[in-house]
Amino acid sequence: MTHPQSSRRQFIKNTASAATGVALLSSFPKSALAMMQDKPRIRFSVIGMNHGHIYGMTEAVKRGGGELVSFYAPEPELVAAFSKRYPEAKLAKSQKEILEDKSIQVVLSAGIPVDRAPLGVEVMKAGKDYLVDKPGITTLAQLAEVRKVQKATGRIYDIMFSERLENRATVKAGELVQSGAIGKVIQTIGMGPHRIGLTNRPEWFFDKKYYGGIITDIGSHQFDQFLFFTGSTTAEVVASQVGNNHYPQYPQFEDFGDAMVKGNGGAGYVRVDWFTPDGLGSWGDGRLTILGTEGYIEIRKNIDIASGHEGGNHLYLVTHKETRYIDCNDVELPFGKLFVDDVLNRTETALPQAHVFLATELALKAQDQAKKLVITK
């Protein structure tokens, strides 16, 4: 499918390369040229904003050329905050109003995790593409239904794995691995610590039936990165464990989880937890180590506690020739544009659909088969 605006831009690009094209463009009023360049590439809406990730997701699609048209959520306080941030968007009367609007091509959601897959099924059946916060699916039964409907409709069901797609150091690491900087990747080690912030959490946050478990939730990021950096297209969970050792007042909560995984492109280890101390100047000291045959990369995503470097997006590259620090704050984030390209062109350049489903399946299986970790001393 080719979008009219995409065709227009290609026409301008092609004609500008020739003398006649240059003359043509110079004859256009500046206001007309600006209108052609600024016209949105797609129209999208938001349904459900129970996690703050919805703001990063919205910004990514806007960077890619999307126009936020409307939004809906049943919670007045969430509506007020979102409306203040995006006053140009219309508050829909219902979810149904958005689903029935044929001008909307994409729906974004960061609703309560257990509700995200059922909404995605409705979105795809309505002929729209879907971008959802992680965890985008909370049970294996949901995954089976999503796979069935996605195959039948041919719609896009993408999950925003923001620890890779929206972290500049991790994007840079992808470029380095692709260039062969550390040889063949052997293993990834993904650490996803988070600050719990007890006073700011809704009730559903502490109940596993709503969020799916700690590996399903936070761990989905790490499985995505494992598959991406090892290039694995098949994989299985070797072992996993979960526990709740510090919050007995929330019996359905899990504060720790880890897993080992192996694929046809390499091995991986995942550790996630809710133990980030209040003294850390970030919500979590997220790290990723990528081991290769000719070197390794370590990413410090949000903070670099021992170096004096400010902020996040830090990358260390170690090879046979050098040890180098790379500040990645100026690295471009390509996901938004690639996602919009995929919507327009029916391609899979941002996230291959098989990758999205396999990363989710691994997290769900690791969660399901996890042994209980109980620390007695």
Salt bridges, closest charged atoms under 4 A:
GLU59 OE2 - ARG85 NH2 3.84
GLU67 OE1 - ARG43 NH1 3.65
GLU88 OE2 - LYS62 NZ 3.36
GLU97 OE2 - LYS90 NZ 2.88
GLU100 OE2 - LYS96 NZ 3.79
ASP129 OD1 - ARG155 NE 3.23
ASP129 OD2 - ARG346 NH1 2.71
ASP133 OD1 - HIS53 ND1 2.94
ASP133 OD2 - ARG116 NH2 3.59
GLU145 OE1 - LYS148 NZ 3.34
GLU163 OE2 - HIS221 NE2 3.92
GLU166 OE1 - ARG63 NH2 3.07
GLU175 OE1 - LYS172 NZ 3.70
ASP217 OD1 - LYS134 NZ 2.52
ASP224 OD2 - ARG164 NE 2.86
ASP224 OD1 - HIS355 NE2 2.60
GLU254 OE2 - LYS208 NZ 3.07
ASP273 OD2 - ARG271 NH2 3.29
ASP278 OD1 - ARG195 NE 3.57
ASP285 OD2 - ARG287 NH2 3.06
GLU294 OE1 - HIS320 NE2 3.09
GLU298 OE2 - ARG287 NH1 3.45
GLU298 OE2 - ARG300 NE 2.70
ASP304 OD1 - ARG300 NH1 2.70
ASP304 OD2 - HIS309 ND1 3.19
GLU322 OE2 - ARG324 NE 3.24
ASP341 OD1 - ARG41 NH2 2.34
ASP341 OD2 - LYS337 NZ 2.88
GLU361 OE1 - ARG147 NH2 2.99
GLU361 OE2 - LYS365 NZ 2.75
